[in-house]
């Protein structure tokens, strides 16, 4: 796991309804987990590592495009990814005598599992919305971020925007190869209509 963050703890506190008394360690670890698990799955390992390296080298990004990607798309996603993970950490905590549910402090009480699930689902819905927005952005700007197509090893995550955001029929490496064109010639709509730059069957000669 990384110790480099693409969003600050202060920004998470500012934009979501986390109480100021919550331990900083909970939020930082939740940012770390949301980056490694959720963001890396969306943008792929090579681009993810490139962004972390640029933050470490800072303060200037390699190009303004990376700054836009992080500030306008990734941070919105990580806000709710971190919040989603934080909710689990503060609701159930491991102790020597097992997993314990916090009972609340003065003038407060812990919520039941049903209300907790409602809250977490609400946060998850927001996280998924910003994840899809990020996904659409990198699909439209693949040429700007060459790292999206540079994942070559088994331990590297390839950007996951094929089967979730286009079609139930998945073709390897973002629709490359003859099988995709053959399917379109047969009249099958393979690509999501949100991406008009991809040709339909009638456009293939």
JOKAWO-V647701 format. One line per field, one symbol per residue. psi: psi as a letter, one per 30 degrees, with the letter a starting at -180 (. if undefined). A space follows every 50 residues. Layout:
psi = ???
This chain:
psi = llgkkfkleeeeeeflhkkffkkeeeeeeeeeeeeeeeeefefleeeeee eeeeeeeafklelfeeeeeeefeeeeefefeeeeeeeeefekkklegakk kkflakgllllleeeeeeeeeeeeeeeeefeeeeeeefefheffifffgg jflefkkkkihdffgdlfjkkkhhgllfeeeeeeefgkjekkffiffkka effk.
